[in-house]
Every structure is written in structure tokens, then in C-alpha cells.
Amino acid sequence: MAVVSWKEILLLTGLVVGCYWNSLSCGFVFDDVSAILDNKDLRPSTPVRNLFLNDFWGTPMAEERSHKSYRPLTVLTFRLNYLFSELSAASYHLLNVVLHAVVCVLFLRVCRLFLDKTSSLVAALLFAVHPIHTEAVTGVVGRAELLSSIFLLAAFLAYTKSTGADHSIVWAPIALTVVLVAAATLCKEQGITVVGICCVHEVFVAQGFTLPMLLDTLRHVLQGKDGFPYAVLQTLLKLIVLVISTLLLVIIRVQVIQSQLPVFTRFDNPAAVSPTPTRQLTFNYLLPVNAWLLLNPSELCCDWTMGTIPLVESLIDLRNLATLVFYIFLGLLAYHSLRYRHTSAKTVIMALSLIVLPFIPASNLFFPVGFVVAERVLYVPSMGFCVLVAHGFKILSHKGHLKKISWLIIGVLLTTHAVKTFNRNWDWESEYTLFTSALKVNKNNAKLWNNVGHALENQNNYAKALQYFLQATRVQPDDIGAHMNVGRTYKNLNKSKEAEDAYLVAKSLMPQVIPGKKYATRVAPNHLNVYINLANLIRANESRLEEADQLYRQAISMRPDFKQAYISRGELLLKMNKLTEARDAYLRALDLDRTNADLWYNLAIVNIEMKDPSEALKNFNHALELSPRHKLALFNSALLMQESGEPKFWPEANRRFLTYVEEEPDDANGYFNLGMLAMDANENAAAERWMRKAIGLQAGFRSALFNLALLYSQSKREIDALPVLDELLRHHPEHIKGLILKGDILMNHKKDTRGAKACFERILHMDPTNVQGKHNLCVVYFEERDLPRAERCLEETLALAPNEEYVRRHLNIVRGKMAAMSAAGQPLTSAEGATMSAKEEKPKRVKEGVEEVAEGEEEGRGADAVGKGAGDEKNVRKSSAESLGGVGVDQSESLASSQSDKRTKGPEARLRSPGDDPGSQEEITRHIFQTLLKLKALMSVSKEARCQLIGHANGVKLKRRSWVIHLPVIKTTNHQPLNIKSLTN
């Protein structure tokens, strides 16, 4: 066997790079989205063992919706790509190009077994540039073909060394062959067919048998005239070992899929559900269709499902002639190769084995598959085709007058194929370019119209997307997915009535339940989403919640294992305040899938609504065990720990908030809560840094601005608090607590009673019944020595709050002061009117230490930061949320419970009798008012919370503060593009 030279390796590699370098600029398209972007098995947080438990798309093999494509070694290479470059598409495409070059070199070595040096190189060059390979090389999921082909060719080369120089059996290469066959099968199922290729090579090439010789030998044995020759016995022994190994692999493979075939719909493969003879005629016609793609790859299409190839429903259909010609040609080649022993016959038989055997699993002849035609499954069969072409070139080139013509034909063929391949790569640049190029080839495939619509939908071009979705319904009126896409797009265009009508049409196409009659049907899980989508639409109307619940229950009745229905119903029940039922729905979903982090997160939200924070924290922790960087679980579990009032939880809360801001570096709420934790720990420098970071990310962040001002105030930096409060009031002029704090600082630290008075009057202008603002204005009047006005003010305040003892006590002090001054003959109003005399000495203030309290409010987050939600049907591939488009979050102010009342005692204040020194009496009275003003400045945080996250834990009162609670991330599939997965072969 001639070895492959370095020059030939460089030639093949250079040709591959020249044809495929532009694929590096392509993104993730079509099936890449499900296999790469949406596949959690690629993430380092997912245990490696999951790769051997899930299918190619990351779906557990035990689930019916699993495609049953078991390719863990291929997924492992995707995971390695992710480890080095995460979701950078260029690295995935680069590895595919490298693998294709490796396949070309191995194929050249295989060709050298039965072709001469020149013709084998021609076969390898043609294989390197053939346009049919663009789907396998440029499409990232085509890596399954590339890896499987590498192990397939390696297994075949190993087997060719299993015969010794003395024609004895060498078992080491056979053992290696079995291992490589297993590896090929773990990359893609068709890898197991190399065993058949090895058998053909052993019998007809290595041993040199022909079919007549085998028949004669068998006849002699049966007639008892002779026994099996030794060579035949050796061959039988080797083949028995291969067959037994193959059977073991098949048994293991069947056990992996749990003896269940994947569920395909009639839209994926219409002929598979057609009656006889339509099914047989159509499947046989597909063979010449695939052969024509190898002969003339001028019109390539990424998707050949649905109505691409009309069914062959009659024997008089002219397309049957193509089937007949194909079988005649194939039969003649087989007859030629099986009847003779010369080199040409051996070359042809090996070429046929490479064409036929690897194609059998995808042929639909023995069992249905999820596609009609798929170009990437022709990757290995094209090897046999290239061998036949090279063999024909060899025959022509040996005829003197045809030598130049044969070289010219090969040169033109290689050039045109290389140009076609290079140009075809550009079609895979994006989903829009890919599907629009497919529509140029075939306009009868509703899936293509749907997928162009999805590409436009991802660009938020809903109006144009709607046109394509509507065309899909015209091409295939009974396509449930197309009608669902129309409904979703109408919803995105805020046309709820039209959206509901479209969903109802899709629902009418579902199998109907006939009361009192038993029936059995297999419903595709994606189609069941029509109930989810319709329910999500109508539940926006509060009067139709029960109707929406009925739709969820109908979906569950059709498939009791339909996890998504339980998830969406749980969210609805939460909205209906049926908390126990919501919890039960999530628990049922967890029975079906305990590895879903979002389910544990949603259950924790239900626990919060049920005021069970300890159970909520446990479920948040379950979610984080499954997905350590689950953003919403990180945030809300940290919030629970922060608000628990137990310092032992704060370090872990701080770690989780830090992890959250790593995941969401542009979300101001994460930095704000880090600041609040730092304030709890009296780490003022860190608190200031985090608050500044939050404000920098979100201008006018109410809670961050107010709490930063409080931080400055309690750090004796009241003057630094004023510009922060000015910024707060510039963005939120109605911020009452900000006005109260500013008034306090102006009066007690800036000695600006006029400014303080303006703040309190502004409060009363917005809310005339605000007791705190009214009381503080009374204090201003007292500071201005306008006692009658202070008295009237306090009387009005007492009328607003008759049960407030401090107001009544202050009113008595003022009246006592007025009586004392009247008895002394002093005027009750200062001569200056509104201000104290500049010469009058102000009494010393004794500032009591007050634990200052953060304001209660929620700063809203954008939908993308919140996650994926059941109410959102927009694909956000890219949220989650989606999610999960975004979750409907009630953005209301949320507070914990009351503040603590720590105070530092000042000098004892007592009221003197009218005969005492009036100056001292005035000083004491002023001191009391100033102290009370300081104490009351920050004590108005109303209990406006939509839900109490913590409340009083273990009897310990918690500070009021601003915090953000993110409501459930309910993962639904209604926002996912339907028909976008081709159910990869």
C-alpha cells in the first residue's frame, strides 16, 4: 500500500482551506441553535456524565420528545469548543474544517488500497471539494458526520491489517477495529455500517471470492462433496467476530434508547405515514434523488422535508422511471463487480459498499427517519461516488485519444465544484441567508417559509415575518406550527384578536377528544404548545383565567407527562393566588424532571408567596446545585439571606451577589444590594463604592441615591449627602423621604430654616395629610420663634393623627412656652418674623444616635435581565429568558418589616415651672424638638410591599430597605421557533 506523502497532505489541506475558509465567518444556524446554543450539556456546570445520558440535543433519552440520536463523543467535542471559546462560532467552524481535512487524508489512504496513485488522488481531491459536503462541514452539527467518518475510515484501515503474511488471522487489528467501530457509532449511528464494509472487503477483496465461487462452494458443502476450504473457515471466523461485536453494539444502542423510536410527525416525513404503495414508491424514488445530488449538486437545500418532494402515489407516475433506471444501473455495477475477480471489479464492489451500506440507516427503506432527504448523510456515500468517478477517469486516461479529454473533464469538475462549495458556504452565514437560498430551490416546503419568518422575527421585523408565516399556512394549510407562528406574530404586533383566531385554527387541527370513546394517538410535544400559547394569550384578561386553566388541563389530559403544561399552569395558579395548587403543579413537573433548575426556582417563588422563606431558600439552593450560575436564583437567594437578619448568612449572600454581577455586570440592582450588605456590616467605604457603581449604571436609581445619602448622613458626612439628595430630587421630585432627609440636614447642619421649610411645604403640597411633613414644618415654625403658628400647626397635625402622643406632647410644650412668655410679658412672635436674630445664641444640639432606615421601593429591571416567562412568546435565543422574551414582573415597591429603635440617650430634658429661667426653658424645649426632628426624619417607610419576602424571622425585627424581588421564570416553549429543528438524521 502506497503511503500518503506530505505533499499530498499539504495539497489536500490547502484545497480544503481554500474552499472552506469563508465558513469561519458563518454563525450558528438551523440545527446549530438547538445543538449548541440551547444545549446545556456544553456548559462546564453540567456534569460530563449527562453527555452519556442525553441525546444529541441535550434531551434525556428517556423522554419521548428525545430524538434518540445518541452521539456523546460529538457533544464532547462541542463541550471542548465551549471550554476554549464559549459560543464563538468561528472556533466551531475551524475545527470542522480541520476534521474535514483529516477525513480527506484518511480517504486518500483508503483509496490507495484499490486505486493507483493518480486516480486515488483524484478521488480524494473530488471528495475534498464536493459541494454536497457544505452542510456537513459548514453546518456545525455536521461534525457528527466528520468524526464518525474519521473513526469509520480508521476502523477499515485497521481491519485491512488483520491478515498476516502467511494468511493467518491477526487479532490485534480486529480488536482495534471493534473499538474504533464503537467510537464511530458514538459519534453518529451510521458508523456501525463500517462492519459491513469490512465484511465486503474481506470476502471479495482480501480473499478474492466472487459470487459464483461462493455459490459453488456452498453447493458442494450442501451436497457433501467437500468441506469448507481453510480460507473460507478463516473468513467465517473473522466475520463471526465482527458480526457478534456488531450485535452487541446494536443491543447496547437499543438499550440506550429504551427500545423506543423517536416521534416524528407527517410534516417531517410525509411518506412515512402514507399507505401502501405510496410509501414504498416514494421511498424508492428518493434513492435516485440522492444519486442526482451527488451527480449534479447545483441546487442544494438545507431542508427537504414536508412538501419538498411530492409523494409518488401511482405506478404510472413518470418519476418511477428514474427509480427503475437507478436500480438497473446499480444492478449492472453489482453484477460486474460480483462476477469477476479482476482489480476493476474489486474497485467497483468497494465503491458500491461505501455508497450503499452507510446510506441504509438513512434510506427509510427499513425504518422511518425524521427527514426526506438530508445532504449531510451523503458525506460517507460520496466517498464511494468519488471512487467510481476516479475509476472512470483511470479507464479513460488509459485510452490514448481520451487522456487529455479526461484530464480536462476532471480539471473542470474540480474547479466548478470548488467554486460552488465556496459560494455555498455564504448561504450558511445566517439563518436568513440559509433559508432564503433554500426557497430559491423549493417553494413547496412550509418549514422553509416558517424559518425565514423566524429569522425576520429575530430581527424584530414582525410585519415581514408575518407574511412568510401566512405563506407557510397557504403552502401547508394543515401545518399546526405555521398557524401557531402566525398567532405568535400577531401577538407581537399587539393584535390579540387575530392571534387568538390563529391559535384556534391550530387547535382545531389537533386530534379531537370524542366523549365516551377511547382513542390512542401520538401527539408531537411541540404541537401541544398550541394550548400553552393560547392560554398564555387569554390569561392576560383577568376574566378568562379559568378558561386558560382549562386549556392547560386539556394539554395535560392529552399527555400527562407534558412537563411544560404543569409549569405554565403553576404560574397561572400563582397569579390566581391558588398557592397550594401552584406548588402541586410544580412538584408534578419536578417528578417528570428533577434536573431542571428553573423548576426549583419557580417552586421557591411559590414558597415566598406562601411566606415560607426557609423552604424557598432550600429550593433556591437546589436550583443552584443544578445550575451554579442561575442568575435569578443567585439574586433572590442572596436577598433572602440578606433580609433574614442573621449575620451568619451575609458572607454567602455577598458571594452570591458577586457571582450575580459577574453574570449581569450591567444590572445596577446587584451592586445596590452589595451596597446594602456592606451597610449592614458597617463597611461604609465598600457600601459607598457599590452604591456609586449602581448609580453610574442606572442614572436616577432612587433606592441607591437615597441610601447613599443615608450612608453619608449616618457617617457624619451630612454635607456630602446634599448633592446626592439634589440628584435624587431632580430625577424624582416627588420623593417625600428624600425631602424629609434634605430638610433635616438643611435645618440641623446648614442652619437653613428657609430651605428646610421649602422642603416640608413641598411635601404638604403633594400630600396635605402627611403627618411627618406637617410635624416637621411645625418644628420649623418653632425654630422661627413663631409660637402661635407653631401651635396652630401642631393642632392641625394632632387632628390628622389624634393617636400620636408625641404630637400631643409637643403641643403641650408649645402652649406651656407660650404661657410662660405671656406671663413674662414677652412677645409670642419674634420681631424678625421668620428667622432668629443673628446675635442670639443658638442652643447646643444633642444629636441622638438613630439607626437610619433605607427607603422601601423596587427599582425595575429590564425584561431581558429578568429572564424567560410563560407570558412571553418572543424568542430571545439567545432568556433566557426568555426566558425565558421576559417574565411579567409586578414592579411594585417591596419592603421588609419595621426598623429598630436604637437611641443614644442625651442629657435629661425636663420642663420647668413658669417661675424658672425662661432662657433655660426655651433651650430645653428647643433641644427636645431638635432631637425629635432628628429621630423622626427617617421614620416614614410605609408597608407597601406586594409580598412580604421575610417578615419577622424568629421574632427579630428587620430593617426596612429597598430590595428587588424577581417573580417566577416560567420556561415555556411558545416563544421558540417551531419547525426550526430538522430532527437531525
N, C-alpha and C positions, 0 to 999 in steps of 0.2 A: 504494500500500500504506500503510495507516494505521500509524503508528508506535505503539509502546507507551509510554504515559505513565508518569511517575514514580508517580502514584497507583496505577496498576495494578501496577507493580513492587512497591510497598510492600504492596499488598493481597495479592499472591501470596506475597511473602516472609513477611509476618505470618501468613498461613494455614499455610504450611509449618512455620514455627517453632512455632505453636500446636499443630500435630498431632504434631510430632516432637521437641519439647524434652525429653520424658522418655526419649528414646533415648540421651541423653548419660549416663544412669546405668547403661546396659547394659554388659556386659563383652564379651570375645571368646568367641563361641560357635560351635559346629558347624564349618563350614569356615574360620572365622577362625583357629582354632587352628593349622591347617596353613599357611594363607597368611600369618599374621602372627607368631604365637608361635614356630613351628618353622621359619620361613623365614630362612635365613642371608643371603639376598640383601638383607634390610633393614638388616643391620648395616653400619656405616661401614667395618669392617675388610674387607668383601667388595668386590672391585673392581667398579666400575659396569658394566664390560663383561659381567660374569656375568649381569646382568639381561637381556642380549640373547642369552645362550647357554642360559639355563634357562627352564623353563616357569613358569607362574603360582605354582607351589608351591615353586619353588627347586630342582627336579629337572632335571638336564641333559637337554636334548631328545633326546640320542642314546640315552638309556636307555629300555628297553622299559617300565619302570614309570612313565615320564613320561606325564602326562595329555595332552600335546601342546597344551595351552592356552597360546598364546604371546601374552602381554599385558604387554610390558615397560614401557609407559608407565604402566599402572595400578600395577605394582610400584614404579615410580619414585616415585609419589605416596605409597605406603606408606613408602618409604625416607625421604622428606622428613618425614613424620609422625614417624618414629622419630628423625630428626635433632633435631627440636624437642622431642619429649616422650617419646621412647623407647617404652615399652609402656603409656603411659597411654591407656586405651581411649576416654576422653571426647574427646580431640583427634581421633581417627579418626572417631568418630561425628559430631562437629561438622562436619568437612569434608564428610562425606556429606550432611548436612542442607543445607549451603551449596550443594553441587553440585546437589542436587535443586531448590533454588530457582532456580538458573541454568537448569536444563533447563525448568522451568515458564515462565520468561520467554521463552526461545527458542521454546518450543512455542506460546506466545501469538502471537509474531511470525509463525510459520509459518501458524497458523490464520487470521490476517488476510489471507492470500493467497486464501482461498476461502470465508471466512465473514464475516459482518458483525461490527461491533464488539461487540455484545452477546453473540451466540452464540459468538464466538471466546473471549470472556472466560469464558463458562460452560464451554466445553471445557477451558480452562486451569485453572479452579478445580476442576473434577471430576478432572482429572489430578493436581492437587496433593494431593487428599485421598483418592484411591482406595486402599482397604486392600490391594490386590494388590501395592502398591509397598513394603510394610513390609520384605519380605525384601531388596529391592534397596537401600533407604535405611538401615534399622536394622542389617541384616547388613553388616559392614564389607566383605566380599568383593563385595557388590553394587555397589561403586564401579566395577567394570568396566562395568556397565550405564550408570551415571551418566555416566562420562567418554565412553564410546562414543556415548551419546545426544547429548551436547553437540557432539561433532565431526560426528555424523551430521546433526543439525539445521543446524549451521553450514555444512556442505558443501551441503546442499539450498538454503539461503538464498543461498549464493554462486552456485549454478548458475542460480537464477532470474534472475540479472542478466547471464546470458551472451548475451541477445538485445538488440541495440541498438534505438534508437527507430525506425530505418529497417529493422528486421527483419534486420539484419546480425549476424554472429557476433562476439561479444566474447570474445577468447581468454583474457584475464587471469582472469576469474572461473572459466573452465573449468580453468585450471591450478591455481588456488587450490582448486577442488573436488577435484581429484585429490590434492593434498597433504592436504586435510582427510579425504578418504576413507582415505588411508593411515594417518593418525593415529587415526581411528576404529577401524580394523582392528587397530592395535597396542594399543588399549585392550581391545577384545573382537572376536572374529571376525565377529560379525553386523554390524559396522559397514560391511562391504563392500556390504551389501544396499542402501545408500542410492543406489548407482548405478542399481539397478532403479527406485527411486522417482523419481529424476531422469528416467529414460527415460519413465516413465509420464506425468510432468508435462510433459515436452517434447512428447510426441505428442498427448496427449488434452486438455491444458490450454493450454499455450503456443501450439501450432499449431491447436488446436481440431478435430482429426480425430475421427471416430467410426469404429467398426469397419466399418460398411457402406461408408463413404467409402474406407477403406484397401483394402478388398476390391475395390471398383470400380476404384480406381487401379491396383492390381496386375493386374486382369483386362485392363484397357486396354493396359497395358505389354506383357503377355504376348501379346496379340493383335496387337500392333504398331500399334494405332490411335493411340497417343500416347506420348510420353516422360514421364519423371518431372517433375512440376512443380518449379519452383525451390525452393519452400518445402519440398517433400519432400526434395530434394537437400541443402538446408541441414540439415534434421533428421537425415538419414542421416549426414552428415559429423560432426555433433556426437556422435551416438550411437556412431559407429565409434571416435572418440577415447576416449569413456568405456569402451566395451567392451574396447578394446585395453589401456587402463590397468588395467581390472579383471583382465584375463587376466594381465597382468604381476604384479599383486599376488597373484593366486592361485598363479602359478608360484613366486614367492618364498616364499609361505606353505607350499607343498608341499615346497620345498627345506629350509625350516626344520625341518619335522617329519621330514625324511629319508624321505619317501614312506611313512611308517609310520603306521597308525592306532593310536590308543590301545587298550590291552587292557581290555575290560570283561567282567565276569562276568555270568552269567544272573541273579544276585541284583540287579545294578544295573538291568538292563533285561530282564526275562523274555521279553518279546515278541520281542526281537532275535534270540534263539536258537530261537524256536518255528518249527515247519514252516508251510508254506502250507496253508490260507488263514488260519490263526490269526494269523500275523504281520501280514498285511495288514488283517484285520478289526480287530485290536486297535489298530494304529497309526492307522487312520482313526477309530476311536471316540474316540481321545484328543483329536481336534480339537474335538468338541462339549464334551468335559470342560473343555478350556481356555477355550472360549467361555462356559461356565456360570460359571467362576470370575470372569470379567470381569463377567458379569451379576449374579451373586449371591455376592460374596466373604464369605459368612458363616462358612464352615467352611474355614479356611486351615490348611495343614500344611506344615511345613518340609521334609518328606521324603516323596515319593510313589513310592519305589522298591519293589522286592520284591513283596509280595502286596497292596499298597495297592489297585490296580485289577486285579481278576481278568481273566484272558485271555478274549477273545471267541473261542470255539473253534468256533462253529457259525453258520451263516447264519440259523438260527431263533432265535438269541439276541435277546431283545427290545431289547437295547441298540443293535442295528443300526438300529432306528427313529430313535434320536437322531442317528445318523450320517446317515441319509437326510434327516431334517428339516434338519440343518445344511447339507448340500450344496444342498438345494433353496433354502433362504433365501439362501445365498451366491450361488447361480446367478442368482436373481432380481435381487439387487443388482447383480451384474456385468452382467447383460443390460440393466438400466435405465441404468447408467452408461456402457456402451459404445455404446449405440444412439442416444443423444440428445446434443445439444450444449449444452443449457441449463446454467445455473450449478449447479443441484441435481445434475445428472449428474456434473459435474466435481468437486463436493464429495465425492460418494459414491465416485467412482473413486480419488480421493486417499486417502480414508479406508480403502478396501479395500487400496490399495497399502501403507499404513502397517501394516495388520493382517497381511496375508499375507506380504509379502516378507521383513520382518525375522524372521518366525517360521519360515520354511522351514528354516534351518540346525538348528533345534531340534525339527523336526516328526517326525523318524525316518522320513520318507517316502522320502528319497533315500539316507540312510546312517544307521546306528545311532549313537545318542549314549548317554552314561553315565547316563541318567535316564529316568523315565517321564513325569513332569510336573514342571516347576520353575517356581514362581511368578515368580521374578525375570526369566525370559526373556520374560515378558509385559509388561515395562516399556515397550518401544517399541511393540509391538502395541496396548497400551492407549491409545496416542495416537490411533490410528485409531478405536478404540471410542469414545473421548471425542468425537471429531469427529462420529461418527454420532449419538450422543446429543444433542449440541448442535445438529446439523442438524435432528433430530426436534423438539427444543424450538423451534427457529426456525419450523418449519412450523406447530406447534400454536399458538405465541404469536401468529401472524398470523391465526388464526381467532378472531374476537372473543369468542365464547362460551367458548372454551377457554384464553384468555390467562391468566386468574387461576389456573385449574387447572394450567396448565403451569408457572407460577412457583411454585406450591405444591409441585408434584412435584419441581422442581429444588431448592427450599429444603430439603425433607425429605431428598432424596437426598444433598445436600452435607452436611447435619447428621449424618445417620446414618453416612455414610462417614467423616466426620472423627472421630466418637466411636469407631467401630470401629477406625480406624487408631491412635488414641491408646491404646486398650486393648490392641490387638495388640502395640504396642511393648513392653508389660510382659512379654509372653511371651518376648521376646528378652533379658531381663535376665540370665539364666544358662542354662546347658545343662539344668539340671534343670527349670526352668520351661518352657523351649522344648520339650523332648521330652515332658514330661507333658501339655502342651497339645496336642501332636500326637497323643498316644494317645487323647485325647478324641474326635478326629476319625476316627482309623483305628487299629484294634486288630489288623489283619492284617499289619502290617509288622514283621517281626522286627528290622529295623535300629533301629526306634524303641525297642523293648524293650531291645535291646543298649545303646543310647545313654543311656537312663535309668539302666541299670545302671552305665555308665561314670561318669555324674555322681555317683552314690552311691559308687562306688568311689573317686573323687577326694576324697570326704569321709571316706574310711576306714570307710564303713558297708558292710562286705563281706557281712554276713549278708543285708541287704536287697537289695544288688546281686545276690547270687546268685539270689534269687527272680525278678528280672527277666531274668537271663541264662537261667535254666531255662525261663521262659515263652517266650523267643525260640526255644529249641530245640523247644518244643511247637508254636509257630506255624509254624516253618520247620524241620522235622526234618533237612533236608539242608544246613543253613547251617553250613559249616565254621567260620566265625568265631564263631558263637554257642557252639559246643562248646569252642572254644579259650578263649573268655571264661569259661565255666564252669570249665574246668581251671585257669585262672589264679586265679580267685577261691577255689577250693578250696585252692590252694597258699597264698594269702594267709591262709586260715583254718587253715593247718597241717594240712590233710587231704591228705597226699601220695598216698595210695592212690586216693581219689576223683578227685584231679587227674589222675593218670596214666590212669585209666579214661576220663575225659572227653577227654583228648588222643588216646587210642587210637581213640575213636569218630570224632573229627575226622580222624585219619589214615586211617581206613577209608573215608572219603568222598572221599579224594584219588584221582586216576587211578592205577590199579594197573599195575605193570610186569608184563607177561606174558613169561616167559623164552622166548627164541628167536623172539619175534615183534616186528617193528618197528611202531612206532606214533608218531604225532605228536599233540601236544596243547599248548594254550597254558594254562599254569597261572599264576594270579594270584600275584605275589610275596608278598602278604600271607598267602595260604593256605599257602605253603611254610613259613611261620613255625611251623606245627604241628610240623615236625621239629625246629626250633630250640628251641621251648618244651619239647617232650617230652625232648629231650636235656639241656637245662638242668636239668630236674627230676630225671632219674635219675642224673645225674653227681654229685649230692650223695652218692650211695652209691659209695664208693671201689671196690667190687667190680663196678660197672657202667660203668666209664669206657669200656671198649671198645665196649659197646653204644651208649653215647652217641655215640662217634666214628662208628659205623656209620650212625647217623641223620643226622649232619652230611654224611657222604659220600653218603647216599641223596639228600639235598636237592641236593647239588652235581651228582649224576648226572642229576637231572631238569632242572636249569638250571645249566649250567656257568658262567654269568655271575652266579650268585646270590652277590653280594658278602657278604651277611650270614652265609652259611654258612661262608665262609672265615674271617671274623672270629671267630665263635664257636668254630670248630674250632681256630683258633690259640690261643685262651685255654685250651681243654681240653688241647691238646698241651703247653702250658706247664705246666699242672697235672700232667701225666703225665711231666714232665721230658724230653719229646722236643723239645728246643730247636731242633734243625735243622729238623724238620718244622713246628714252630710258626712259625719265621721264614719258611719257604717259603709257608705259608698266608697270612701277612700280605703277603708280596711279591706273591702271586697276587691278593689283594684290591686291592693298590695298582695292579696292572696294569689293574684294572677302574675304579679311581677314585683318581687321584693327587692329587686336591684335598681329600681327607678328612684333616683334621688329626688326628683320633683314631686313624686307621690308623698314621700316622707315630709317634704317641705310643706305641701298643701295640708297634710294632716296636722302639722304643727300649727298652721294658721287657724285651723278649726279649734285646736286646743286653746289658742289665745282667745278666740271668740267665746269659748266656754269657760274662760277665766281659770285655766289650768296651766299656769306658766311652767311648772316643773315638768309636766308631760310634754309641753311644747318644746322645752329645751332638749328633752330626750330625743324627740323626733327630729329636731334640727340637727342634733349630733349624728343621728342615723344617716341623714342626708349628706352630711359632711364626711362620714366614713366612706360612703359610696362615691362622692364627688368632692374631694377636699377643697376645691376652689369654686364651689357652688356659691355664686355671688350673693344671692338673696338670703340663703341660709347663713352665710357668714355674717351678713349685716344684721339680720334680725336676731340671731342667736347672741351676737355680741351685745345688741341692745337689751335683750333680756338680762344678760349678766350685768350690764352696766346699771340697769334700773332696779336690780334686786336689792341694792342697799348693802350687799355683803362684799367688803373689800377683797376677800379671797378670790372672787370671780374676776376682779378687774384686770389682772395681768393677762388672762386668757382672752377677755373681751378686747383688750388693747391689741393682742396678737391678731385676732380675727379682723378687727378694723384695719390693721395694717395690711393684712392679706387682701382685704376688700379693695383698698385704694390701689394696690398693685394691679388688681383686675380692672378697676374702674378709676383710673388716675384723674379723670376729668369730672368726677362726681363730687361736688362740694360737700354733700351730706356726710361722706365718710370722714373727711378732715374735720368737719364740725363736731362729730361725735368723739373723735380722738381728742379734740379740744375739751369737750365736756368731761371726758375721763381724766384728763390732766388736771382740770379744775377740781375734780373730786379728790385727786391725790395731792392737791396743793402744789402742783408743779406749774407755777404761773408762767414761766418762760416758755415751756412747751405748749401750754394752753394758748398763749398769745400767738405762737408760731402757727399752730394748726388753725386757729380762727382766722388769722391773716390769709392763710392758704385758701380756706373756704371762701372768704370774701373775694379774693383775687380770681377765683374760678367762677363765682356767681355774684356779679355786682348787685348790690341791694339785698343780699341774703339777710332777711330780717332777724332770724334767730342768732346768726353768727355776729351780726353787728351789735345786737342788744347784749348778748352775753360777753362780748369783748368789752363793751362799755362797763358792764358789771364787774368784769375782771379788774379793769383799771380802778374802779371805784373801791373795791374791797382790798386792792393793793395800795391804797392811799395815793393813787395817781388820778384823782378826780379831774384834774385839768386835761390829762390825756384822753379822758373819756368824752369830753365835749365835742371834738371834731368827729369822733365815731358816731355820737348821737346825732350830730348835724347831718351826717351822711345817711343815717337811718331814716331821719325825718324828711330828708329830701326825697328818698325813694318811697317812704311810707308816711306821709304827713298825718295819717290818722292813728299812728301808733301811740296809744294812750300811755302805756307803761314807759315808753321812751320819753314822752313828755314829762311824766312824773319824775323820772330819774334826772332829766335835764333840769327841771325846776328845782329839785332838791340841791343839785350841785351849784346852780346859779345863786341860790339864796344862802347856802351854808358855806360855800367856798369862794365864790366870786363876789359875794355880798351885793348881788344884783337882784334886788327885790322886784324891780320893774320887769326884768327878763323872766323871773320866776312867775310873776303874776301873769305875764302873757301866756306862759305855758299852761298854767292852770285854767285860765279863762278859755284857752283854745280847747281844752278837754271838755269844759262845760258847754262850749258851743256845739261840739259834736255829740255830747251825751249829757244833757242837763241833769240827769239823775245819777251821775257818777259821784258816789259818796266820797271816795278818796280825793278826787279832784276838788270837790266842793270844800271838804275839810281843810285841804292844804291851802286853798285860797283864803279861808278864814284865818289861817296862821299868818299869811302874808299881811292881811289887814291888821292883825295884832302887832306884827313887826313894824308896820307903818304907824302904830300907836293910834289907829282909828278904831277905838274900842266899841263905839255904838255900831259901826258897820260890822265889826267882828262879831258882836252879839247877834245882830240880825242874821248874819251868815250862818252862825252856829245853830240858831233856832231853825233856819231852813234845812240845815243838814240833819238836825235831830228829827225833823218831820219826815225826811227821806229814810232815815234809819233809826226809828224810835227805840230799837233794842240795843243800840251800840252805846255801852256805858261810857266809853272814853269820850264820846261826843258830849254826853250829858255832863261829865266831869269837867271837861274843858269849858263848857258854857257856864258852869257854876264858878269856875276860876275867874273868867272874864267879868262876870257880874260882881264877884267879890272885889275884884280890882277896881271896877267902876265905882262901887260903893265906897271903897277906901279913898279913891281920888276925889269923889264928891265931898266926902267928909273933910278932906284936907283942902278943899277949895281949888283943886287943880282942874284944868280943862280936860275933857274926855277925848278930845281930838288934838293931835299935835298941830302946832302952828304951821309947820311946813306942809301939812296936808298929807302927802303921800310918802314922805321919806323922813327918816330920823335926822336930827341935827348932826352936822358933820363933827361938831365938837363933843357931842355926847359920847361917852364911853360905852362901847358895846359890852354886854356881859359875856364872860367866858362861856364857851360851849363845852359841854362834856359829852363827847361822842360815844354813844353806847355801841358796842360791837354787835352787829347784826349779820346773821348769815344771809347773804344776798341771794335772791332766788332767780333762776333763769325763767325766761318767758316761755309760755306754752304755745307752740304753734307748729305747724308742719310746713316745711319747705317742699314744694312739689318737685318731683323728678320727671324727666322726660320719659316717654313710653319705652324708648329703647333701653334705658337704664333699668327699667323695672323688670322687663322680661317678656315672656310669651304668655298669652292668655287665651282662654277659650273664646272670649268675645271678639277676638281679632282674627280676621281671615286673611290678612296680608302676609305673604311670605317675606320673612325678614332674614333668609339664609345667611345667613349669614349671619332671635330671640328670639335670641332667644329670643327672645323672646321673643318672639316671638314673637317668646315666646313669646316663645313662646314666645309681624306685628306685635303690640303691647297690651298689658293687662289693664282692665278698667279699675283704676285705683281711686277710691274715695279720698280726695285730698282735703282732709279736714284737720283741724288742729287737735293734737293729741297730747294729753298731759298725764303725768302720774299724779300722785295724791299730794297732800299738804306739805308745806315747808316746816322745818323745825323752828323752834323759838328760842334759840340760844341768845342770851344777852349778857353783857358785862355790866355789872352794877356800877352806877355813878354815885356821886355824893347824894346823900339823903335829901330829898326835897320835901319841905313842909310849908303849909300856909300859915301865915301869922295873923294875929288879930288886927283889927283896924288901927290899934294903937301902936303897932310895931313900925319899924322904919320902912317907909314906903319904897325907898330905893331898893332895899333888900328884897322886899316882897315882889317888886317888879322883876328883879333879876331871877328870882326863883321861878316865877311864873313863866318868864321868857325861856328859861332853861328847860322847863317841862315841855313847853310847846316845841322847842327845837329838837329835844330828844324824841318826842313823839313823831315829829315830822320825819326825822331820820328813820325811825322804826317803821313808819307806815309807807315810806317812799316806794318800797318794793313789794308790798304785801298783797297786790291785787293780781292774782293769777286765777282766772275763773276755771271752773271744771267743765271745759267744753269738749272733752275727749269723746270721739266717736266710739272708741272702745278702750277699756282700761287694760293696758298690757300687763301691768304688775299689780297695781293697787297696793294695799298694805300687806307686805310679806312678813309673816311671823310677828305681827304687831309692831313692826318697826316702820315709822313714818319715813316716806321717801321725799326727796326734794322734787319740786316741780321743775321741769326743764323741757326744752324743746326736743322732740325726737320724731323720727320718721318711721312709720310702720308700712311695710310693703305688703299688700294683700296677695292672695294666692297666685302662684304661677301655675295656671292650669294648662297643661300641654295638650292641645288639640291638633288634629291634622287638617282642619278645614282651611288653614292658610297655606297648606303645602300644595304645590302644583300637582294636579292629578295627571296621570298618563305620562309623567316625565321619566319614570323608570322603565327601561325596556325589558325588565325581567331577564337580566343578562344570562346568556347561554352559558 
